[in-house]
Amino acid sequence: MKVKQSYLTPITLGLFLGWIMSLPYEGPVLYAIGDILGFNGMYLNNFTVFAHFLGIISTAFFVKNPHSAKKVMLFSNIVCLIGSLVLIITPVNYWRFIIVPLAYIAGTYVTSWAFFYKQNADTKNRGKVSADVLIYSNIILTLSSFFSIIVAPFLGYSFIILILVLCIFVTSKLKPLNITNDSKVGTDSKHLKTTIIKPLFIFYLFIFMVTLTSGTMFQVVYPYYSDFELLSSLYTNIPYIIGLLFMRTLAYKKSKAYTLYMGMFFLGISYIEFFLLPKTIIGFFLVMTPLLFAYGIFDYFWWRIMGDLFEYVKNPACILGVGLGLNVFGVWCGGLIGQVIMAKTLGEHILVASFSIGILFTLFLLLPILNYHMSTLLKNHNFFIFFTSLSHPKQETVLESNNISDNLTEREKEIIEGVLKGYTYKKIASDLYISENTIKTHTKNIYRKLNISSKYQLIQLFNNITETKTLDQKNKEFIN
């Protein structure tokens, strides 16, 4: 049975991330097996997280197209499978020589996946794809934790080996397409890049600061609630998944700025509760539930925004690699801060809560700036399509009611509608049951008739019409 590429895409990374979080990246399987064999998995944590960061970042510079991306993904997957199998028969003193390189190689898979994320999911569905990836991976992490802690460590190990084998099979089914220059980077690329730099810097800074608090908190929270180790191992993924499901289904009924404020509200509640509440089971639930729910919201947010950015760059691996790299780097830096704080013998959880609240206050100051720049990009470049509103502008109405499109054919209008909705040429061709070459021919005719030279200019043209009509309508309402 032939499975759609849009279904395979989130499954591939979901499976692979499930393995990463279960073994090399602070994984419960690694810790459980290490306890049996006399290996302290926490010892390698700083090295593996940093190696994973390097793998994610560096891949953006040498993977340039979907064909090479698939080769890297298959190579990474196979090497990680071999490394996982060899690990169990290797003396624990040599584990660091296996786990750290595996963490780096695993990062190459994650960044390379960006090409298929862009290729197989149009702009309006990338939020769901990113949520599915994170949900699948956390379900796998929960199951591996259950098998390793409740049943037997080697059952958890066998489970993640099976996950890697399945991942190789699914990854092999991905079909890279020939590259088409359907991004909005064209004759206006220099101006576009200039306007993107500052908002992108603020966006990446926001990612780093949020994950900095997560690295710090988790370095202290889990040891603080060590008396409830079983509960913390099995429960902590549940609020995170609920946060992702919330964002997947309800997020666009509110602006993203509103959603981020809500996420920071839950973070603040969690930090304050961690500061004030005693070390009890009830305290554990009151702290961990809003904390992980908030991180689910934040993770969805930046995965979705990076997916939107793909339409504006030639290499999506650069956007995803830098964003997720800073995510991991923030966790790494936060972990180091948490370890320094944990070196103190008294009141360490109070220090962590105070530090995190200070970062949160800074984020509250940063968010209006982020919102302003993203909203400006939305207005000027049709950027971050869903950032401040529920739906796209009513492009069909613009096409039907403006003289500018009178000399366009019906087919050309259909193609414009698809472009204005953020669809790729591949998606438009599929919807209209025509080839991509035919789409390109129609596009050239559209550009000639409208006296423009790029997709970016086409979007600008009809956005300006939409804004003018909206202003005219408001003036009429005011006069009446």
N, C-alpha and C positions, 0 to 999 in steps of 0.2 A: 504494500500500500504506500502510495506517495504522500509524504507529509509536507505541508507547506513550510517554506523557509522561515516565514514569520513565526511559526511555532517552534522550530528547531533553535532559533537564535537565542531566546532567553534560557532554553533548557541547557544549552552548551555551557554558558558561563555560570548558570545556577549550579550545575553539577560540579564544575571546577572550583568555584568559590566555596562550595560545601566541603570539598576536600582540603582546600587551603586552610579554612578556619578550623577544621577537625584535626589537622596534623601539624604543619610547620608554623602556622600563625597562631601561637598561644593555644594550640589545640588540645581538647580534652583527651583525645586518643593518645597523643604523645605523652601527656602527663600520666595517664593511667598505666601505659606500658612502662614508662620510665620508673614509676614507683615500684613496679615488680622487679625490674632489672637493676635497680639502684642508681637511676639517672635522674638528676634534677632538671626537669624541663624548663623551669624558670630561669636557669642559668643562661640559656641560649636565647632567651626572648628578645633582648635588645639587639642581638646580631641578626636574628631572622627577620624581625620587623624592618630593620634598616636595609637589609639585603633585598627584601620585597619592594621597598620604596625605590631602590636603585633600579631594579628590574622593570618596574612600571614606567619610571621616568625615561630610562635610556631607550626603551623600545620605540618611543615616539620619533627617534632620530634615524632609525634604520628600517622601519617598516613603512613602505610608501604606497602600497596598493593591496587590494583584497587577495590577490593570488599569493603574494609573499606573506600576507597576514595568515592565511590558512596554513601555509607551510610551517610558519613559526608556531602556530597553535598546536598542530599535530606533533611537531618535534618536542615542544614543551610538555605536552600531555604524556607522550611516550616516555620521555626522560623522567618525569615525575613518577610515573608508574614503576619504572625500573628502580628508581631511587627508593621508593616506598617499600618495594619488595626486598631490596638489598639491606635496608635499614634493620630489619628484624633479625638478620643473621650476622650483623656486624657488632663487634664489641662496643659497648656504650661509650668507651673513651674516644671512639672515632666518629660518633654520631654527628658532632659539630661539622665534620668535613662533608657530610651528606646533607644535613638539614639546611644549613646556610645557603649552599649553592641551589638547592631545590627552591628555597624561598625566592631567590633571584630569578630563576628560570620561570617560576610560576607567574611572576610579574609580567613577563613577556607575553604570556597567553592573554592576560587581562587586557592589556593595552591593544593588542592586535585585534581583539574582538570588536573594537570600535568600528571597524570597516563594515562588519556585518550588522552591527547595531544601526548604522546609517543606511545601509543598503536594503535591509529587509523590514524596516519599520518607518512609516511616514511620520511626519512631525506630530500629528495629532495622537498617534499611538505609542510614541516613545516613552511617555510616562508610564503606561501600563507595562511595557516591556521591562523597563528598569525596575518597577515594583515586583514583577514576576521573578526576575533574576534574584533579587534580594530575599524574596519570600522562599523560593526554592532552596537557596543556599542555607538559609536559617532553619528550614525544616530538616535538611540533611544534618546540620550541626546539632540540632536537638536530638535527632535519632542516634547519631554517633555518641553523643553524651550519655544517652540512656543505655545504649548497649555497653559502653565502656565502664560506666559507673555502677549500673544496677545489675547487669547480667555478667559480662566478663570482658576485660580489656581487649582480648584478642578477637572477640566477636565484633567490637567496634572497629578494630583494625581491618578485619575481613570485609566489613561493610564499606569502609572508605576505599578499599582496593577495588571492590565491585563498582563503586561510583566512578572511579577513574577509568575502568574498562568501558563502562557505559558511555562515559564522556568521549573517549576516543572514537567510539562508533558513531555517536551523534555528530561530533566535529567533522568526521569524514564525509558526512552527508551535506555539509554546507557547500553551497555553490557560489564561488566568487564570480562576479560579473565584470565585464570589461568596464574600465573607468570611463565615465562620461563627465564632462565638466559642467555638472548641473548645480554647482554651488553658486551662491550669489557673489562670489569673488570674480569680478570681470574687469571692465575698464575702470570701475570705481574702486578697485581693491585698495589702492593707496589711501584714499579718503576713508574707506570703511575700516581698514586696519587702525588708522589713527583714532577713530572714534571708539573703537572696541578696547583699546589698550587700557584706558583708565577704569572703565566699568569692570573689565575682566580682572584687573589687578585687585579691585575691591572685592569682587566675587571670590577670587581665590584666597584672599586674606580672610574672608568670612569663613570659608571652609577650614582653613588652618586653625583659626581661633576656636571654633566649635569643637573640632577634634582634639585640640590641645586640652580642653577641659575633660573630654571623654577619656583620654589616655591617663590623665592625672586621677580622675575619679575612680576608674576601674583598678588602677594600681593600688588604691587604698580601700575601696568599697569591698572588694572580694575578700581581702585579708581581714577586714574589720568584721565581716559577717562569716568568718571561717567556721564558726560553730554550726552554721546552717549550710554546709558545703553541698550536700545533696540537693537541697532546695534551690540554692543559687545556680547550680549547674543545669537544672532542668527547667526552671521557671523563667530565667532572664531573657530568653528569646521570644517568649510569648507576647509581652507588651510591645516589643519592637515590631513583631509581625503585625500586630493590631494597628500600630501607627502607620505601617506601610499600606495596609488594607484601607485604612481611613483616607489616606492621601490618594490612593488609587481610585476610590469611588466618589469622594466628596470634595477633593481639594479645589476643583475649579468652580465650585459654587461661591468661593471667596477668592479675593486676590491673594497672590503669593505673599505679599507683604503681611497681610492679615495672618496668614498661616504661619509665617515665621515668628511673628510676635506671639502667637499661640504656643509654638514650640518652645520659645524662650521662657514663656510663663511656666510651662511644665518643668523646664530645667530649674528655674528659680525655686519653685515649690520643692523639688527634690533636694536641692542644695540646702535649703533652709531646714527641711526635715532631717537631713543627715547631720546638720549642725546641732539640732535640738533634741532629737528623739533618742531614747535608750536603745541598747543593742538587744532587741527582741524580734520575734518572728513578725509581729505586727509592724514594728519599725522597718524591718526589711522590706515588706510588701509596700509600705507607704513611700519608701525611698526609691526602690527599684522600678516600680510601675510607671510613675511619671517620667523618670529618668530615661528609661528605654523607649517609652512611647515618643518622647521628644526626639531622640536620636533617629527613630524611624522616620519622623517627619523631615528632619534635616537631610538624611541620606537620600530620601526620595527627591527632595527639592533640588540638590545639586546634580544628581544624576539626570533629572529631567531638563534642567537648564543646559547642561553640557550636550544633551541630545539635540536641543534646539540650536545650539551653536554650530552643529555639524553642517548646516545649510550655508554657513558663511566662511567655511574653510575648505581647502582642497584635501587636507589630511586630518580626518577625525581623530586619529590616534594621538595627535598633539594635544587636542582639547581634553580628551579623556585621560591621557597619560599624565598631564600636568595636574588636572583636578584630583584624580584618585591618588596620584603621588603625594600631593600636599595633604590629602586625607590621611594617608598612612604615616607621613612624616609628622603630622600633628599628633597622632597617637603615640608615635615614638618619643617625641619631645615631651609630651605630657607624662608618659610613663617614666622618663628620667626624673622629671620634677617630682612625681609621686614617690619615687624611690628615695630621693633626697629627703622628702618630708617624712617618709616612713622610718628613716634612720634615727629620727628623734624618738624618745621613749615615752613622751607624754603628750596627749592632746593632738595626735597627728591628724585625726579625722576633722577636728575643728580647723586646723590650718588649711586642709584641702578644701573644705567647704568655703572658707573665707577667700581663698585664692580663686575658686571657681565662680563665686558670686562677683568678685572683682572683674573677671573676664566677661561674665554675663552683662555687667553694667556697661562695659566697653562695647559689647555687641549691640546693646540697645542704642548706643550713640552712633554706631556704624550703620545700622540697618536703614535709617532714613536716607543716608547718603547712597547706599546700595540701591534702594528703591527709586531714588531720583534718577540715577544714571540709567538704570534698566528701563524705567518708564520713558526716558528721553529716547533711548534707542528704539523702543517700541513705536514711538510716535514718528521718528525720523526714518527708521529702516524696516518697519514691519518686523521688529526684532522681539524675541521672547513673546511669541504670539499670545500666550495665555497669561502673561505676567500680571496684567491688571484687569482683565475682563474674562467673562465666561466663554465667549465665542468669537469667531473671526468677524470682521466687518462684513456687512451684507454685500459681497462682491457681485452677486447676480443682479441685484438692484442697480448697482453702478453700471454694469454692462448694458442693462436693458434700457436705461434712461438717459444715457449720454450720447451726444452726437459724435463723440470721439470714436465710438465703436461702430458707427453706421456703415463704414466701408469694410468691416470685418465679416467673414463668413461665420456661420453657426459653429462649424468645427473649430475655427480659431477662437471664438468666444469660449467654447468649452475648455480649450487648452488654457486660456488665460485664467478661467475660474479655478482650474486645478493648480496653476502656479501661485495664485493669490491665497490659496488654502495651505500652501507650503508643501505640496506634493512634489516628488521627484518626477523626472521624465518617465522613469520606469513605471511608477504608480499611475501616472496619467495615461500612458500607453495601455496599461492593463485595464483600466476602467473604461477606456474608449474602444478597446479591442482593435488597436492598431499598433504598428511597430514603433520603436523608438526613433528610427530613421525618419518615419513619416512625421512624428512629433517635431523633430528638428527642422524638417522642411517647412512645416506650418509656422514654427517659431521664427524662422528667418523672414517669412512673409509678414508676420505680425510686427517684427521690429522695423521692417521697411515701411509698412503702412503707418506706423505710429512715430516714425522718425526717432527711434531709440536704438541702442546697440547692446543691451544686456538685460538679464532677468532682473537685476537690481533696479534698473531704471524703470522697468515695467511695473514693479511693485510700487516704486515711488510715485509713478504717474497716477495709478488708481487710488493710492492712499491719499494723495492730494485732492483728488476728486471727491473722495468720501468725506474728508475733513471740510471741504468747501460746502458740500451739500448739507452736512450736519450744522454748520454755522448758519447757512441760509434758512434752514428749518427753524433753528432757535430764534432767528431774527423775526421770522413770520409769526411764531408763537408769541413773541414779546409784543409785536405790533397789535396782534389780535387781542 
